[in-house]
Amino acid sequence: MSGKTKALLYNLIGFAVIFIVVRILLGLYSGLTGFWLPITSFVVSTILAPKFQAVKTNDGEKIFMKWLFVKGIKQL
């Protein structure tokens, strides 16, 4: 599997997990209903989810991660 595909899957999994957790928590503890519940969950998940990117280097293709809760950029 190529690095770009792995980075895309990591982005999707990270976003989906945070989206589901935020949606459940907002549904339980806030008064949001209807259209506003998934929109708010989407915005919060977009901000909180880690970002992955595949980069070609001299040593081959590597995957890097940047996240709000981790200082700097980490190599996977």
C-alpha positions in Angstrom: 0.0 0.0 0.0 1.4 3.4 -0.9 2.1 6.1 1.6 -0.6 8.4 0.2 -3.2 5.7 0.6 -2.0 5.0 4.2 -2.1 8.8 5.0 -5.7 9.0 3.6 -6.8 6.0 5.6 -5.2 7.4 8.8 -7.0 10.8 8.2 -10.3 9.1 7.6 -10.0 6.9 10.7 -8.9 9.7 12.9 -11.7 12.0 11.7 -14.3 9.3 12.0 -13.4 8.3 15.6 -13.5 11.9 16.8 -16.7 12.7 14.8 -18.6 9.7 16.3 -17.4 10.5 19.9 -18.2 14.2 19.6 -21.6 13.5 18.0 -22.6 11.1 20.8 -21.4 13.5 23.5 -23.2 16.5 21.9 -26.4 14.4 21.5 -26.3 13.5 25.2 -25.2 16.7 26.8 -26.3 19.6 24.6 -29.6 20.8 23.2 -28.6 20.5 19.6 -31.0 18.7 17.3 -31.6 18.1 13.7 -29.2 19.7 11.2 -27.0 21.4 13.8 -25.8 18.2 15.5 -23.8 16.8 12.6 -22.6 20.2 11.4 -21.2 21.0 14.9 -19.6 17.6 15.1 -18.0 18.0 11.7 -16.5 21.4 12.6 -15.2 20.2 16.0 -13.8 17.0 14.4 -12.1 18.9 11.6 -10.3 21.0 14.2 -9.4 18.2 16.6 -8.5 15.4 14.2 -4.8 14.7 13.5 -3.5 15.5 10.0 -1.4 12.9 8.1 0.7 13.5 5.0 2.9 11.3 2.8 6.1 12.9 1.7 8.7 11.5 -0.7 12.3 11.8 0.8 15.7 10.5 -0.2 15.1 7.5 2.0 11.7 6.7 0.4 8.1 7.7 1.1 7.4 8.6 4.8 4.3 9.6 6.6 4.2 12.6 8.9 1.5 13.6 11.5 0.6 17.0 12.9 -1.9 17.3 15.7 -3.2 20.0 18.0 -2.3 18.0 21.1 1.3 17.0 20.0 4.1 19.6 19.8 5.7 19.7 16.4 5.5 17.2 13.5 6.0 13.5 14.2 7.2 10.9 11.7 5.4 7.6 11.7 
